[in-house]
Structure formats: structure tokens, C-alpha cells
Amino acid sequence: MRTHSALLCIAALAVPASAQAQGYPFSQRGSVTQDVALTQITVTYGRPSARGRALFGALVPWDSVWHPGADSATRISFNHDLVLEGHAVKAGEYSLWLVPHERGPWTFILSRAARVFHKPYPGQVQDEFRADVLPETVSRMDAMAIYFPNVLREDAIMRIHWGETSVPIRIKAPYRPD
């Protein structure tokens, strides 16, 4: 028994202090994959937790570009061309960004810079498009989530939901094989 205890003490001392202090990350990674008609859509993102903090207008400032997620920028990919918020988009991988506004619609940004960190924003030169989207007040969710509550044939709604705010993104996937 003493040998076992001694080995545990040695192992604990061998772990660098930074690794012990790090612990589990505050924001866990998440992903969702949804087929809409014949198009596969995959979203990969960090899931920040509110942990009692005020979110929009505080942690996330009004009128500033924000990536919905934590750590690496939130990525969306799809294997066929589709339509997001009325804009035709080629198949591929992109990053998602939002500009929250205290009143009125928010700005949804799809960027061609797919594999970037959450800061700094890659800039308008990388934007595929921008669209106005209306946020909705919904039931509280502590950990941010991106999900597809409505999928009907080639139409879907993707929601970005954090705290008591949800931003619906309209998707149309019209691909048909030749």
C-alpha cells in the first residue's frame, strides 16, 4: 500500500503545475450535423457557458463583430451549394459571425476564412455575405447551442441559442442529383 501511495505522490509531482491549474476547459467543444434534403451541414464550435454572467450588451458588446462560440471561430460546412438567408453559397467550409444590436435586427456574417481563431475577426474582405436576422427571446440556455429545430424537406432553420436569445438562420438546400 505504501508503494502505491508513493507512486501516486511521485506522479502528482511529475505533472506540470500549469496542467494542474488548467483543469477542464470552461467551454467544451460541440458539433452538430444535419442533413437537409440531400445536403449535409456540419457545425463545429466551442460552447461557452453563461455561468451567471450578463451576456449581450455586457460580455458580448453591442454593435461589435462577435463569433458565436469560444476559442476557434465557429465553422460551418456543407457538401452541396445551398441558400443561407436568401444568399446562394457554394459548397465548402466557412466561419460564422454576428453583430448583435440592442434594438432591431442583428447582422449575420458568413466568412470564407474558415479556420481562424475567434479574435481578430478576419475582416470584410473575407465576407461571403452579410444579412440581417431578427433575434428572438426564448427560454434560458446556459451553454451556447447551435441546433436545427425545424427541418422540412429542403428547408431548415438553424438556431444559435445562448442565454435567453436565439438567432434563427434560414436555410434552403435545393440540390438534386443529375
Backbone as JSON Lines, residues from 0, in Angstrom:
{"i":0,"aa":"M","n":[0.82,-1.2,0.0],"ca":[0.0,0.0,0.0],"c":[0.86,1.25,0.0]}
{"i":1,"aa":"R","n":[1.96,1.23,0.77],"ca":[2.86,2.39,0.82],"c":[3.48,2.64,-0.55]}
{"i":2,"aa":"T","n":[3.84,1.56,-1.26],"ca":[4.42,1.73,-2.59],"c":[3.43,2.41,-3.52]}
{"i":3,"aa":"H","n":[2.17,2.01,-3.44],"ca":[1.12,2.61,-4.28],"c":[0.97,4.1,-3.96]}
{"i":4,"aa":"S","n":[0.94,4.47,-2.7],"ca":[0.81,5.87,-2.29],"c":[2.02,6.68,-2.74]}
{"i":5,"aa":"A","n":[3.2,6.1,-2.61],"ca":[4.42,6.8,-3.02],"c":[4.41,7.06,-4.53]}
{"i":6,"aa":"L","n":[3.96,6.06,-5.3],"ca":[3.88,6.24,-6.74],"c":[2.88,7.33,-7.13]}
{"i":7,"aa":"L","n":[1.75,7.4,-6.43],"ca":[0.78,8.45,-6.7],"c":[1.36,9.84,-6.4]}
{"i":8,"aa":"C","n":[2.12,9.96,-5.31],"ca":[2.74,11.25,-4.97],"c":[3.76,11.65,-6.03]}
{"i":9,"aa":"I","n":[4.56,10.71,-6.47],"ca":[5.56,10.99,-7.5],"c":[4.87,11.4,-8.8]}
{"i":10,"aa":"A","n":[3.8,10.7,-9.17],"ca":[3.07,11.03,-10.39],"c":[2.47,12.43,-10.31]}
{"i":11,"aa":"A","n":[1.93,12.79,-9.14],"ca":[1.34,14.13,-8.98],"c":[2.39,15.22,-9.11]}
{"i":12,"aa":"L","n":[3.59,14.95,-8.58],"ca":[4.66,15.93,-8.67],"c":[5.22,16.05,-10.08]}
{"i":13,"aa":"A","n":[5.1,14.98,-10.85],"ca":[5.64,14.98,-12.21],"c":[4.76,15.77,-13.18]}
{"i":14,"aa":"V","n":[3.48,15.98,-12.86],"ca":[2.59,16.74,-13.73],"c":[2.91,18.22,-13.57]}
{"i":15,"aa":"P","n":[3.16,18.94,-14.65],"ca":[3.47,20.36,-14.55],"c":[2.34,21.13,-13.87]}
{"i":16,"aa":"A","n":[2.72,22.16,-13.12],"ca":[1.75,22.97,-12.4],"c":[0.73,23.59,-13.34]}
{"i":17,"aa":"S","n":[1.17,23.98,-14.54],"ca":[0.23,24.6,-15.47],"c":[-0.88,23.63,-15.88]}
{"i":18,"aa":"A","n":[-0.55,22.34,-16.03],"ca":[-1.56,21.36,-16.39],"c":[-2.54,21.15,-15.24]}
{"i":19,"aa":"Q","n":[-2.02,21.17,-13.99],"ca":[-2.9,21.01,-12.84],"c":[-3.85,22.2,-12.73]}
{"i":20,"aa":"A","n":[-3.33,23.39,-12.95],"ca":[-4.15,24.6,-12.83],"c":[-5.16,24.69,-13.97]}
{"i":21,"aa":"Q","n":[-4.81,24.17,-15.13],"ca":[-5.69,24.26,-16.3],"c":[-7.01,23.56,-16.05]}
{"i":22,"aa":"G","n":[-6.99,22.32,-15.58],"ca":[-8.22,21.58,-15.36],"c":[-9.0,21.42,-16.65]}
{"i":23,"aa":"Y","n":[-10.3,21.27,-16.5],"ca":[-11.16,21.13,-17.67],"c":[-11.42,22.51,-18.27]}
{"i":24,"aa":"P","n":[-11.57,22.6,-19.58],"ca":[-11.84,23.91,-20.19],"c":[-13.22,24.42,-19.78]}
{"i":25,"aa":"F","n":[-13.36,25.73,-19.66],"ca":[-14.66,26.33,-19.35],"c":[-15.64,26.1,-20.49]}
{"i":26,"aa":"S","n":[-15.15,26.15,-21.73],"ca":[-16.02,25.98,-22.9],"c":[-15.7,24.66,-23.58]}
{"i":27,"aa":"Q","n":[-16.65,23.75,-23.54],"ca":[-16.47,22.45,-24.17],"c":[-16.71,22.59,-25.68]}
{"i":28,"aa":"R","n":[-16.11,21.71,-26.46],"ca":[-16.33,21.7,-27.91],"c":[-17.64,20.98,-28.18]}
{"i":29,"aa":"G","n":[-18.32,21.4,-29.25],"ca":[-19.56,20.76,-29.66],"c":[-19.65,20.74,-31.16]}
{"i":30,"aa":"S","n":[-20.52,19.9,-31.67],"ca":[-20.77,19.88,-33.11],"c":[-22.17,19.33,-33.35]}
{"i":31,"aa":"V","n":[-22.7,19.68,-34.49],"ca":[-23.99,19.16,-34.92],"c":[-23.91,18.93,-36.41]}
{"i":32,"aa":"T","n":[-24.46,17.83,-36.87],"ca":[-24.54,17.53,-38.29],"c":[-26.01,17.28,-38.61]}
{"i":33,"aa":"Q","n":[-26.46,17.93,-39.66],"ca":[-27.87,17.81,-40.06],"c":[-27.95,17.65,-41.56]}
{"i":34,"aa":"D","n":[-28.68,16.65,-42.01],"ca":[-28.99,16.52,-43.42],"c":[-30.25,17.34,-43.7]}
{"i":35,"aa":"V","n":[-30.17,18.18,-44.72],"ca":[-31.33,18.93,-45.19],"c":[-31.47,18.53,-46.65]}
{"i":36,"aa":"A","n":[-32.54,17.8,-46.95],"ca":[-32.72,17.17,-48.26],"c":[-31.49,16.3,-48.53]}
{"i":37,"aa":"L","n":[-30.73,16.59,-49.58],"ca":[-29.56,15.77,-49.92],"c":[-28.25,16.48,-49.58]}
{"i":38,"aa":"T","n":[-28.31,17.5,-48.72],"ca":[-27.13,18.27,-48.35],"c":[-26.81,18.04,-46.88]}
{"i":39,"aa":"Q","n":[-25.55,17.71,-46.6],"ca":[-25.12,17.54,-45.22],"c":[-24.49,18.83,-44.72]}
{"i":40,"aa":"I","n":[-24.97,19.32,-43.58],"ca":[-24.47,20.55,-42.96],"c":[-23.85,20.16,-41.63]}
{"i":41,"aa":"T","n":[-22.61,20.62,-41.39],"ca":[-21.92,20.34,-40.13],"c":[-21.44,21.64,-39.52]}
{"i":42,"aa":"V","n":[-21.72,21.82,-38.23],"ca":[-21.28,23.0,-37.49],"c":[-20.41,22.51,-36.34]}
{"i":43,"aa":"T","n":[-19.22,23.11,-36.2],"ca":[-18.28,22.78,-35.14],"c":[-17.98,24.07,-34.37]}
{"i":44,"aa":"Y","n":[-18.08,24.02,-33.04],"ca":[-17.97,25.26,-32.27],"c":[-17.61,24.99,-30.82]}
{"i":45,"aa":"G","n":[-17.14,26.04,-30.14],"ca":[-16.94,26.0,-28.7],"c":[-18.23,26.43,-28.03]}
{"i":46,"aa":"R","n":[-18.58,25.81,-26.9],"ca":[-19.85,26.09,-26.22],"c":[-19.6,26.86,-24.93]}
{"i":47,"aa":"P","n":[-19.51,28.18,-25.02],"ca":[-19.3,28.95,-23.79],"c":[-20.5,28.82,-22.86]}
{"i":48,"aa":"S","n":[-20.24,28.91,-21.55],"ca":[-21.31,28.87,-20.54],"c":[-21.48,30.27,-19.96]}
{"i":49,"aa":"A","n":[-22.71,30.64,-19.73],"ca":[-23.0,31.96,-19.17],"c":[-22.47,32.08,-17.74]}
{"i":50,"aa":"R","n":[-22.57,31.02,-16.96],"ca":[-22.09,31.0,-15.57],"c":[-22.54,32.23,-14.79]}
{"i":51,"aa":"G","n":[-23.81,32.63,-14.97],"ca":[-24.37,33.74,-14.22],"c":[-24.02,35.12,-14.75]}
{"i":52,"aa":"R","n":[-23.24,35.19,-15.81],"ca":[-22.83,36.5,-16.35],"c":[-23.9,37.09,-17.25]}
{"i":53,"aa":"A","n":[-23.95,38.42,-17.28],"ca":[-24.79,39.11,-18.26],"c":[-24.12,38.9,-19.62]}
{"i":54,"aa":"L","n":[-24.9,38.61,-20.65],"ca":[-24.32,38.25,-21.94],"c":[-24.32,39.41,-22.93]}
{"i":55,"aa":"F","n":[-25.42,39.63,-23.61],"ca":[-25.45,40.61,-24.69],"c":[-25.58,42.02,-24.12]}
{"i":56,"aa":"G","n":[-24.7,42.89,-24.61],"ca":[-24.62,44.25,-24.08],"c":[-23.64,44.35,-22.93]}
{"i":57,"aa":"A","n":[-23.05,43.22,-22.52],"ca":[-22.07,43.18,-21.42],"c":[-20.86,42.35,-21.88]}
{"i":58,"aa":"L","n":[-20.89,41.04,-21.64],"ca":[-19.8,40.16,-22.07],"c":[-19.61,40.26,-23.6]}
{"i":59,"aa":"V","n":[-20.72,40.27,-24.32],"ca":[-20.71,40.45,-25.78],"c":[-21.24,41.86,-26.04]}
{"i":60,"aa":"P","n":[-20.36,42.8,-26.42],"ca":[-20.81,44.19,-26.59],"c":[-21.74,44.37,-27.79]}
{"i":61,"aa":"W","n":[-22.62,45.35,-27.67],"ca":[-23.47,45.7,-28.79],"c":[-22.63,46.3,-29.92]}
{"i":62,"aa":"D","n":[-23.08,46.1,-31.13],"ca":[-22.52,46.75,-32.32],"c":[-21.07,46.38,-32.61]}
{"i":63,"aa":"S","n":[-20.62,45.22,-32.14],"ca":[-19.27,44.72,-32.4],"c":[-19.35,43.34,-33.01]}
{"i":64,"aa":"V","n":[-18.44,43.03,-33.93],"ca":[-18.41,41.69,-34.52],"c":[-18.05,40.69,-33.43]}
{"i":65,"aa":"W","n":[-18.85,39.62,-33.34],"ca":[-18.67,38.57,-32.34],"c":[-18.83,37.23,-33.04]}
{"i":66,"aa":"H","n":[-17.98,36.29,-32.67],"ca":[-18.18,34.94,-33.23],"c":[-18.96,34.15,-32.19]}
{"i":67,"aa":"P","n":[-20.06,33.55,-32.59],"ca":[-20.87,32.79,-31.64],"c":[-20.18,31.49,-31.26]}
{"i":68,"aa":"G","n":[-19.51,31.53,-30.14],"ca":[-18.78,30.36,-29.67],"c":[-17.61,30.77,-28.81]}
{"i":69,"aa":"A","n":[-16.68,29.87,-28.63],"ca":[-15.49,30.13,-27.83],"c":[-14.28,29.54,-28.54]}
{"i":70,"aa":"D","n":[-13.14,30.14,-28.27],"ca":[-11.86,29.66,-28.81],"c":[-11.82,29.79,-30.33]}
{"i":71,"aa":"S","n":[-11.67,28.7,-31.06],"ca":[-11.64,28.78,-32.53],"c":[-12.98,29.26,-33.04]}
{"i":72,"aa":"A","n":[-12.97,30.0,-34.15],"ca":[-14.21,30.5,-34.72],"c":[-15.14,29.34,-35.09]}
{"i":73,"aa":"T","n":[-16.41,29.57,-34.94],"ca":[-17.42,28.56,-35.28],"c":[-17.39,28.31,-36.78]}
{"i":74,"aa":"R","n":[-17.29,27.02,-37.15],"ca":[-17.21,26.64,-38.56],"c":[-18.48,25.94,-39.01]}
{"i":75,"aa":"I","n":[-18.88,26.24,-40.23],"ca":[-20.0,25.53,-40.85],"c":[-19.51,25.02,-42.2]}
{"i":76,"aa":"S","n":[-19.88,23.79,-42.53],"ca":[-19.51,23.24,-43.84],"c":[-20.73,22.52,-44.42]}
{"i":77,"aa":"F","n":[-20.78,22.48,-45.74],"ca":[-21.84,21.76,-46.41],"c":[-21.29,21.22,-47.71]}
{"i":78,"aa":"N","n":[-21.81,20.05,-48.11],"ca":[-21.26,19.33,-49.26],"c":[-21.9,19.69,-50.59]}
{"i":79,"aa":"H","n":[-22.95,20.51,-50.59],"ca":[-23.57,20.98,-51.83],"c":[-23.89,22.46,-51.66]}
{"i":80,"aa":"D","n":[-24.0,23.16,-52.77],"ca":[-24.41,24.56,-52.73],"c":[-25.75,24.65,-52.02]}
{"i":81,"aa":"L","n":[-25.97,25.77,-51.31],"ca":[-27.25,25.99,-50.67],"c":[-27.53,27.48,-50.57]}
{"i":82,"aa":"V","n":[-28.62,27.81,-49.91],"ca":[-29.03,29.2,-49.76],"c":[-29.18,29.49,-48.27]}
{"i":83,"aa":"L","n":[-28.41,30.48,-47.78],"ca":[-28.49,30.9,-46.38],"c":[-29.06,32.31,-46.35]}
{"i":84,"aa":"E","n":[-30.14,32.49,-45.63],"ca":[-30.75,33.82,-45.51],"c":[-30.93,34.48,-46.88]}
{"i":85,"aa":"G","n":[-31.34,33.68,-47.87],"ca":[-31.62,34.23,-49.2],"c":[-30.41,34.41,-50.09]}
{"i":86,"aa":"H","n":[-29.21,34.06,-49.61],"ca":[-27.97,34.22,-50.39],"c":[-27.45,32.86,-50.84]}
{"i":87,"aa":"A","n":[-27.22,32.7,-52.15],"ca":[-26.64,31.47,-52.67],"c":[-25.19,31.36,-52.22]}
{"i":88,"aa":"V","n":[-24.82,30.17,-51.7],"ca":[-23.47,29.94,-51.18],"c":[-22.96,28.62,-51.75]}
{"i":89,"aa":"K","n":[-21.72,28.63,-52.24],"ca":[-21.08,27.43,-52.78],"c":[-20.74,26.45,-51.65]}
{"i":90,"aa":"A","n":[-20.76,25.18,-51.98],"ca":[-20.35,24.14,-51.03],"c":[-18.95,24.46,-50.52]}
{"i":91,"aa":"G","n":[-18.68,24.14,-49.26],"ca":[-17.36,24.39,-48.69],"c":[-17.43,24.6,-47.2]}
{"i":92,"aa":"E","n":[-16.39,25.23,-46.67],"ca":[-16.27,25.46,-45.23],"c":[-16.11,26.96,-44.99]}
{"i":93,"aa":"Y","n":[-16.83,27.48,-44.0],"ca":[-16.88,28.91,-43.7],"c":[-16.86,29.1,-42.18]}
{"i":94,"aa":"S","n":[-16.71,30.34,-41.73],"ca":[-16.89,30.65,-40.31],"c":[-18.1,31.57,-40.16]}
{"i":95,"aa":"L","n":[-18.73,31.49,-38.97],"ca":[-19.93,32.27,-38.67],"c":[-19.59,33.4,-37.71]}
{"i":96,"aa":"W","n":[-20.19,34.57,-37.94],"ca":[-20.0,35.74,-37.09],"c":[-21.33,36.47,-36.96]}
{"i":97,"aa":"L","n":[-21.5,37.2,-35.88],"ca":[-22.7,38.0,-35.66],"c":[-22.31,39.39,-35.17]}
{"i":98,"aa":"V","n":[-23.13,40.37,-35.48],"ca":[-23.01,41.69,-34.88],"c":[-24.33,41.92,-34.14]}
{"i":99,"aa":"P","n":[-24.33,41.77,-32.79],"ca":[-25.56,41.99,-32.05],"c":[-25.85,43.47,-31.89]}
{"i":100,"aa":"H","n":[-27.11,43.82,-32.03],"ca":[-27.55,45.21,-31.86],"c":[-28.6,45.23,-30.75]}
{"i":101,"aa":"E","n":[-28.56,46.26,-29.95],"ca":[-29.5,46.34,-28.82],"c":[-30.95,46.38,-29.3]}
{"i":102,"aa":"R","n":[-31.2,47.06,-30.4],"ca":[-32.55,47.14,-30.98],"c":[-32.47,46.78,-32.46]}
{"i":103,"aa":"G","n":[-33.52,46.12,-32.92],"ca":[-33.59,45.78,-34.34],"c":[-32.82,44.53,-34.69]}
{"i":104,"aa":"P","n":[-32.69,44.28,-35.99],"ca":[-32.03,43.05,-36.44],"c":[-30.54,43.04,-36.13]}
{"i":105,"aa":"W","n":[-30.01,41.84,-35.99],"ca":[-28.58,41.62,-35.86],"c":[-28.02,41.36,-37.25]}
{"i":106,"aa":"T","n":[-26.71,41.45,-37.39],"ca":[-26.05,41.15,-38.66],"c":[-25.41,39.77,-38.59]}
{"i":107,"aa":"F","n":[-25.8,38.9,-39.51],"ca":[-25.21,37.57,-39.65],"c":[-24.14,37.67,-40.72]}
{"i":108,"aa":"I","n":[-22.95,37.15,-40.44],"ca":[-21.84,37.2,-41.4],"c":[-21.34,35.79,-41.66]}
{"i":109,"aa":"L","n":[-21.24,35.44,-42.92],"ca":[-20.6,34.19,-43.33],"c":[-19.26,34.58,-43.94]}
{"i":110,"aa":"S","n":[-18.17,34.05,-43.37],"ca":[-16.83,34.41,-43.83],"c":[-16.15,33.23,-44.52]}
{"i":111,"aa":"R","n":[-15.41,33.53,-45.59],"ca":[-14.63,32.49,-46.28],"c":[-13.42,32.06,-45.47]}
{"i":112,"aa":"A","n":[-13.03,32.83,-44.46],"ca":[-11.91,32.47,-43.58],"c":[-12.45,31.45,-42.57]}
{"i":113,"aa":"A","n":[-12.32,30.18,-42.89],"ca":[-12.96,29.13,-42.09],"c":[-12.17,28.74,-40.85]}
{"i":114,"aa":"R","n":[-10.89,28.57,-40.96],"ca":[-10.1,28.03,-39.85],"c":[-9.29,29.16,-39.2]}
{"i":115,"aa":"V","n":[-10.0,29.95,-38.4],"ca":[-9.38,31.08,-37.71],"c":[-9.76,31.04,-36.23]}
{"i":116,"aa":"F","n":[-9.02,31.81,-35.43],"ca":[-9.35,31.93,-34.02],"c":[-10.47,32.95,-33.88]}
{"i":117,"aa":"H","n":[-11.08,33.03,-32.72],"ca":[-12.24,33.91,-32.55],"c":[-11.89,35.4,-32.54]}
{"i":118,"aa":"K","n":[-10.64,35.74,-32.41],"ca":[-10.19,37.13,-32.5],"c":[-8.85,37.13,-33.2]}
{"i":119,"aa":"P","n":[-8.59,38.06,-34.04],"ca":[-9.47,39.11,-34.52],"c":[-10.36,38.58,-35.64]}
{"i":120,"aa":"Y","n":[-11.47,39.28,-35.87],"ca":[-12.36,39.0,-36.99],"c":[-11.54,39.15,-38.27]}
{"i":121,"aa":"P","n":[-11.65,38.22,-39.22],"ca":[-10.8,38.26,-40.43],"c":[-11.06,39.44,-41.36]}
{"i":122,"aa":"G","n":[-12.13,40.18,-41.16],"ca":[-12.37,41.39,-41.94],"c":[-13.36,41.2,-43.06]}
{"i":123,"aa":"Q","n":[-13.96,42.32,-43.49],"ca":[-14.98,42.29,-44.52],"c":[-14.48,41.76,-45.85]}
{"i":124,"aa":"V","n":[-13.18,41.88,-46.11],"ca":[-12.63,41.39,-47.37],"c":[-12.84,39.87,-47.49]}
{"i":125,"aa":"Q","n":[-12.99,39.16,-46.35],"ca":[-13.2,37.71,-46.35],"c":[-14.69,37.33,-46.31]}
{"i":126,"aa":"D","n":[-15.58,38.32,-46.16],"ca":[-17.02,38.01,-46.06],"c":[-17.54,37.4,-47.35]}
{"i":127,"aa":"E","n":[-18.28,36.32,-47.21],"ca":[-19.05,35.76,-48.32],"c":[-20.32,36.6,-48.5]}
{"i":128,"aa":"F","n":[-20.98,36.93,-47.38],"ca":[-22.13,37.83,-47.4],"c":[-22.48,38.22,-45.97]}
{"i":129,"aa":"R","n":[-23.33,39.25,-45.86],"ca":[-23.91,39.71,-44.6],"c":[-25.43,39.77,-44.8]}
{"i":130,"aa":"A","n":[-26.17,39.46,-43.74],"ca":[-27.63,39.51,-43.8],"c":[-28.18,39.93,-42.45]}
{"i":131,"aa":"D","n":[-29.3,40.63,-42.47],"ca":[-30.0,40.98,-41.24],"c":[-30.81,39.78,-40.77]}
{"i":132,"aa":"V","n":[-30.74,39.49,-39.47],"ca":[-31.52,38.41,-38.85],"c":[-32.14,38.97,-37.57]}
{"i":133,"aa":"L","n":[-33.34,38.52,-37.27],"ca":[-34.04,39.01,-36.08],"c":[-33.84,38.07,-34.9]}
{"i":134,"aa":"P","n":[-33.22,38.54,-33.82],"ca":[-33.08,37.69,-32.63],"c":[-34.44,37.51,-31.96]}
{"i":135,"aa":"E","n":[-34.57,36.41,-31.24],"ca":[-35.82,36.11,-30.54],"c":[-35.51,35.87,-29.06]}
{"i":136,"aa":"T","n":[-36.46,36.2,-28.22],"ca":[-36.34,35.9,-26.79],"c":[-36.93,34.51,-26.56]}
{"i":137,"aa":"V","n":[-36.14,33.65,-25.94],"ca":[-36.52,32.24,-25.74],"c":[-36.19,31.84,-24.31]}
{"i":138,"aa":"S","n":[-36.45,30.58,-23.96],"ca":[-36.11,30.09,-22.62],"c":[-34.59,30.06,-22.46]}
{"i":139,"aa":"R","n":[-34.14,30.21,-21.24],"ca":[-32.71,30.34,-20.94],"c":[-31.95,29.04,-21.19]}
{"i":140,"aa":"M","n":[-30.77,29.2,-21.81],"ca":[-29.85,28.08,-22.01],"c":[-28.47,28.57,-21.58]}
{"i":141,"aa":"D","n":[-27.89,27.94,-20.56],"ca":[-26.62,28.4,-20.01],"c":[-25.46,28.19,-20.98]}
{"i":142,"aa":"A","n":[-25.34,27.0,-21.55],"ca":[-24.27,26.71,-22.51],"c":[-24.8,26.99,-23.92]}
{"i":143,"aa":"M","n":[-24.06,27.79,-24.68],"ca":[-24.48,28.12,-26.03],"c":[-24.7,26.84,-26.84]}
{"i":144,"aa":"A","n":[-25.72,26.85,-27.68],"ca":[-26.01,25.69,-28.51],"c":[-26.4,26.15,-29.91]}
{"i":145,"aa":"I","n":[-26.01,25.35,-30.89],"ca":[-26.43,25.54,-32.26],"c":[-27.15,24.26,-32.66]}
{"i":146,"aa":"Y","n":[-28.37,24.4,-33.14],"ca":[-29.2,23.23,-33.43],"c":[-30.18,23.54,-34.55]}
{"i":147,"aa":"F","n":[-30.84,22.51,-35.03],"ca":[-31.78,22.6,-36.14],"c":[-33.16,22.14,-35.66]}
{"i":148,"aa":"P","n":[-33.98,23.04,-35.1],"ca":[-35.28,22.62,-34.58],"c":[-36.31,22.36,-35.67]}
{"i":149,"aa":"N","n":[-36.12,22.94,-36.86],"ca":[-37.07,22.77,-37.95],"c":[-36.33,22.3,-39.19]}
{"i":150,"aa":"V","n":[-36.69,21.12,-39.68],"ca":[-36.16,20.61,-40.94],"c":[-37.34,19.99,-41.68]}
{"i":151,"aa":"L","n":[-37.68,20.55,-42.83],"ca":[-38.79,20.05,-43.6],"c":[-38.39,20.04,-45.07]}
{"i":152,"aa":"R","n":[-38.16,18.84,-45.58],"ca":[-37.74,18.65,-46.96],"c":[-36.45,19.42,-47.23]}
{"i":153,"aa":"E","n":[-36.49,20.47,-48.08],"ca":[-35.25,21.2,-48.41],"c":[-35.11,22.49,-47.6]}
{"i":154,"aa":"D","n":[-36.0,22.74,-46.65],"ca":[-35.94,23.95,-45.83],"c":[-35.62,23.61,-44.39]}
{"i":155,"aa":"A","n":[-34.83,24.49,-43.75],"ca":[-34.48,24.27,-42.35],"c":[-34.23,25.61,-41.67]}
{"i":156,"aa":"I","n":[-34.3,25.57,-40.36],"ca":[-33.92,26.7,-39.51],"c":[-32.78,26.19,-38.63]}
{"i":157,"aa":"M","n":[-31.68,26.92,-38.63],"ca":[-30.58,26.65,-37.7],"c":[-30.64,27.75,-36.64]}
{"i":158,"aa":"R","n":[-30.59,27.37,-35.37],"ca":[-30.65,28.35,-34.29],"c":[-29.32,28.44,-33.56]}
{"i":159,"aa":"I","n":[-28.9,29.67,-33.3],"ca":[-27.77,29.96,-32.42],"c":[-28.4,30.49,-31.13]}
{"i":160,"aa":"H","n":[-28.27,29.75,-30.03],"ca":[-29.04,30.0,-28.82],"c":[-28.09,30.11,-27.62]}
{"i":161,"aa":"W","n":[-28.15,31.25,-26.93],"ca":[-27.34,31.44,-25.72],"c":[-28.08,32.38,-24.8]}
{"i":162,"aa":"G","n":[-28.09,32.03,-23.53],"ca":[-28.85,32.81,-22.58],"c":[-30.31,32.75,-22.96]}
{"i":163,"aa":"E","n":[-30.96,33.91,-23.04],"ca":[-32.37,33.98,-23.42],"c":[-32.54,34.52,-24.85]}
{"i":164,"aa":"T","n":[-31.48,34.41,-25.64],"ca":[-31.5,34.93,-27.02],"c":[-31.24,33.79,-28.0]}
{"i":165,"aa":"S","n":[-32.03,33.79,-29.06],"ca":[-31.84,32.82,-30.13],"c":[-31.89,33.56,-31.46]}
{"i":166,"aa":"V","n":[-30.97,33.21,-32.35],"ca":[-30.93,33.82,-33.68],"c":[-31.21,32.72,-34.7]}
{"i":167,"aa":"P","n":[-32.35,32.8,-35.38],"ca":[-32.65,31.79,-36.4],"c":[-32.01,32.16,-37.74]}
{"i":168,"aa":"I","n":[-31.42,31.16,-38.39],"ca":[-30.82,31.32,-39.71],"c":[-31.6,30.41,-40.67]}
{"i":169,"aa":"R","n":[-32.19,30.99,-41.7],"ca":[-32.99,30.24,-42.67],"c":[-32.08,29.59,-43.72]}
{"i":170,"aa":"I","n":[-32.34,28.32,-43.98],"ca":[-31.53,27.53,-44.92],"c":[-32.44,26.87,-45.94]}
{"i":171,"aa":"K","n":[-32.01,26.9,-47.18],"ca":[-32.68,26.16,-48.25],"c":[-31.61,25.33,-48.95]}
{"i":172,"aa":"A","n":[-31.84,24.02,-49.09],"ca":[-30.87,23.12,-49.71],"c":[-31.5,22.5,-50.96]}
{"i":173,"aa":"P","n":[-31.42,23.19,-52.09],"ca":[-32.14,22.75,-53.29],"c":[-31.42,21.7,-54.15]}
{"i":174,"aa":"Y","n":[-30.27,21.18,-53.7],"ca":[-29.5,20.25,-54.54],"c":[-30.34,19.04,-54.95]}
{"i":175,"aa":"R","n":[-30.24,18.72,-56.23],"ca":[-30.85,17.48,-56.76],"c":[-29.81,16.83,-57.66]}
{"i":176,"aa":"P","n":[-29.56,15.54,-57.5],"ca":[-28.56,14.89,-58.35],"c":[-29.01,14.88,-59.82]}
{"i":177,"aa":"D","n":[-28.03,14.91,-60.7],"ca":[-28.34,14.89,-62.15],"c":[-28.9,13.58,-62.59]}
